[in-house]
Amino acid sequence: MGLPDAAGDLSSEMEVDAFRRLFPLRFHERHLAESIRPDGRPVGGARDTSLALGAVGSSDGSALAKIGSTTMLAAVKMEVMTPLSESPEEGCIAIEFHMPPICSPLVRPGRPADAAPVVAKQLNDTIVSSGMINLKELSLVSGKAAWMAYLDIYCLDADGALFDAALLSAVAALSHLRIPQVSLNDDGRVVVVSEEGEEKIDREPVNKEKRKLNLTNIPFSLTCVLHKGYILADPTAEEESIMGTLVTVALDSSDQLVSLYKPGGPVLAHTSVLKDCVELTKKRTVELQKILAEAISDMDLE
Amino acid sequence: MEVDRADGRTANQLRPLACSRNVLNRAHGSASWSQGDTKVLAAVYGPKAGTKKNENPEKACIEVIWRTKSGQNGKAEKEYEMILKRTLQSICVLTVYPNTTTSIIIQVVHDDGALLPCAVNAACAALTDAGIPLKHLAVAICCCVADGGYVMLDPTMLEEQNMKAFAYLVFPNATMCVLSDAATLVDGEPKEHGVITSVTHGAMAVDEYLLCLERGRAATAKLSDFLRRSLQSQVPSGQLESA
């Protein structure tokens, strides 16, 4: 390896932690040369991923997703609204992404994080592009009432690959979603039927069968860092900040490309590299589908 | 394949381009760039002393301020600012003026599709006008995928909304180099084939995306010639002689 300057000579006698702080790039390149990452993963391997549904009792659907130590909490709240006049048959979904100061030392109280609106926009684009939710399913009474789904995602710990974890938690919260039962009262207004509700049994709920959304083409994503010909899957925050070229690929269940997102960065992505990223994402998508299916079946057992 | 476009263009035809430099009096560098009815004005101020918080003071810092035609900045504008900032960071030589900030202000004059590519091209021309050291220029293009799987270049706003997917792509321009072509290859591909930035909307097959890349590259070669020509022609002849 070509290590021309003092760092190469120092590395043999310096404490590992000190070397990591002083020469972060060299520290990572040393690992990459041995085809391993500082946390013991292979170069193309993602961190352990876990998913728990129903983490927030007061919401209509929720999920907690963890990829390594990156943690996202997503919750859906349903409200009845009057549909827009352009689309009387459709409901609406509003996606928000929050990064409170607890998630990272870079986020200061009182000042919103720069990354938050960008991730929110990316999530919105991906969920809309994939056509995962049929907005017609959110309609209650044509032209009169439809559901407005508020999907809020909170980042509890930001340790890299924010978009991947946020998308996973969002998808899981939407698949956990149970739409509340509503009925029409005498004035033709929509009222929520309470779950216990013995007093209002006389009214037939308008959405007795449609309690769950039918999700098709669920998208999953993988973020990779490009550095000198290496493709590092699922980077940590440290890796993201040291090697600045990120590529996020999102594929849906029928292997359609929903998003290929590369916002600049010092490394140019050639066709072969992009193809490799897509291949890695295909493998990851299979893993994530399995994790989501397991989380749903665990939920049904309870 | 024959395609019907509302304005009678062929699938690979771009809208009329126009670029003028040094359009603003007070800015250190400025440019306006238009593609058909989409027009963007870019101004560059800097390098100014000091960097912002959370930026590396050992390097020059790039700041992008996006102004919409009217109204407040929303999430989309924040995203554009971030993408443009990272794109420009990758083409600027950041080590020349450490601990400085260069501001690029993008003012949208009119949006008729392919807004982000237009802004990238405008910003590039403005940076050149301001004399900020650049490694190479960046040229941006919007490719749009129609239902039959064919690709159309530089869509208007209406085409962007009606097509199933579109991609904004940014490539480096071909640098003029004394080395032989083979010496500048990166992994067997010329450098100008590498993607600096890619943003996609809508779902498409992976092969359709690769087709977009191929068409985009061919078109950016033309765009890069246009950019180079328009930058050269506007240098006053006196400056060339004294240089």
Contacts between the chains, C-beta under 8 A, distances in Angstrom:
chain1	res1	chain2	res2	distance
A	106	B	54	6.2
A	114	B	78	7.7
A	114	B	82	7.0
A	117	B	74	8.0
A	117	B	75	4.3
A	117	B	78	4.1
A	117	B	79	6.9
A	118	B	75	7.6
A	118	B	78	6.1
A	118	B	79	4.9
A	118	B	82	5.1
A	120	B	75	5.7
A	121	B	75	4.3
A	121	B	76	6.0
A	121	B	78	7.3
A	121	B	79	4.5
A	122	B	79	7.3
A	124	B	75	7.7
A	125	B	201	5.9
A	129	B	165	7.5
A	129	B	200	7.8
A	129	B	201	5.8
A	129	B	202	5.0
A	129	B	203	5.5
A	130	B	203	6.0
A	131	B	203	6.8
A	217	B	203	7.4
A	229	B	187	7.5
A	244	B	86	7.8
A	252	B	203	6.5
A	255	B	205	7.9
A	255	B	206	7.3
A	256	B	203	4.4
A	256	B	204	6.6
A	256	B	205	6.1
A	257	B	200	7.0
A	257	B	203	6.8
A	257	B	204	5.5
A	257	B	205	6.7
A	257	B	206	5.1
A	257	B	208	7.7
A	257	B	209	5.3
A	258	B	200	7.9
A	258	B	203	5.2
A	259	B	200	5.4
A	259	B	201	7.9
A	260	B	167	7.4
A	260	B	198	5.2
A	260	B	200	5.1
A	260	B	209	6.2
A	261	B	198	6.8
A	261	B	199	6.0
A	261	B	200	7.1
A	262	B	195	6.2
A	262	B	196	7.7
A	262	B	197	5.8
A	262	B	198	4.5
A	262	B	199	7.9
A	263	B	82	6.3
A	263	B	83	4.5
A	263	B	86	4.6
A	263	B	87	7.1
A	263	B	197	6.0
A	263	B	199	7.4
A	264	B	83	6.7
A	264	B	85	7.5
A	264	B	86	2.9
A	264	B	87	4.0
A	264	B	88	7.5
A	264	B	89	6.1
A	264	B	90	4.8
A	264	B	170	7.8
A	264	B	196	5.9
A	264	B	197	5.2
A	265	B	86	6.1
A	265	B	90	5.8
A	265	B	196	7.7
A	266	B	89	7.9
A	266	B	90	5.3
A	268	B	172	6.8
A	268	B	186	7.1
A	268	B	191	6.8
A	268	B	194	2.5
A	268	B	195	6.5
A	268	B	196	6.3
A	269	B	194	6.0
A	269	B	195	4.5
A	269	B	198	7.4
A	270	B	186	6.8
A	270	B	187	5.8
A	270	B	189	4.9
A	270	B	193	6.1
A	270	B	194	5.1
A	270	B	195	7.6
A	271	B	189	7.1
A	271	B	193	7.2
A	271	B	210	6.6
A	271	B	213	6.3
A	272	B	187	6.6
A	272	B	189	7.8
A	274	B	195	7.0
A	274	B	210	8.0
A	274	B	213	7.7
A	275	B	206	8.0
A	275	B	210	7.8
A	278	B	206	5.6
